[in-house]
């Protein structure tokens, strides 16, 4: 599931609202032990493009 979430986020990263929607969905799907690695990947991959979305989403999770 983790790899699928990464693939989806990469594909929708062109659209801010779609990215936010899919990120929130991924956070609901992933197991708690996967979240820290996923968070680090998101920050390194999309941290410069969507820092506000990432900060908000991971604060809630």
C-alpha positions in Angstrom: 0.0 0.0 0.0 2.9 2.4 0.8 4.3 2.1 -2.7 0.8 2.7 -4.3 0.4 5.8 -2.2 3.7 7.1 -3.3 2.9 6.4 -6.9 -0.5 8.2 -6.7 1.0 11.3 -5.0 3.7 11.5 -7.6 1.1 11.3 -10.4 -1.2 13.9 -9.0 1.4 16.4 -7.7 0.7 18.7 -10.6 -2.6 19.7 -9.0 -2.6 21.2 -5.5 -6.2 20.2 -4.5 -5.9 16.7 -5.9 -2.6 16.3 -4.1 -4.1 17.3 -0.8 -7.0 15.0 -1.3 -4.9 12.0 -2.1 -2.4 12.7 0.7 -5.3 12.7 3.2 -6.6 9.5 1.8 -3.1 7.9 2.0 -2.8 8.9 5.6 -6.0 7.0 6.4 -5.0 3.9 4.5 -1.4 3.5 5.8 -0.5 1.5 8.9 0.9 3.5 11.8 4.4 1.8 11.4 4.5 3.1 7.8 3.7 6.7 8.6 7.1 8.0 9.7 8.8 6.7 6.5 6.0 8.0 4.4 6.3 11.4 6.1 10.0 11.6 5.4 9.5 10.6 1.8 6.8 13.2 1.3 8.9 16.0 2.9 11.9 15.2 0.8 9.9 14.7 -2.4 7.3 17.5 -2.1 8.5 19.6 0.8 9.5 22.6 -1.4 6.3 22.5 -3.6 3.7 21.9 -0.9 5.1 22.7 2.6 1.8 24.0 3.9 -0.2 21.0 2.8 2.3 18.6 4.2 2.6 20.4 7.5 -1.2 20.5 8.0 -1.8 16.9 6.9 0.9 15.4 9.2 -0.1 17.5 12.1 -3.5 15.8 12.0 -2.2 12.3 11.6 
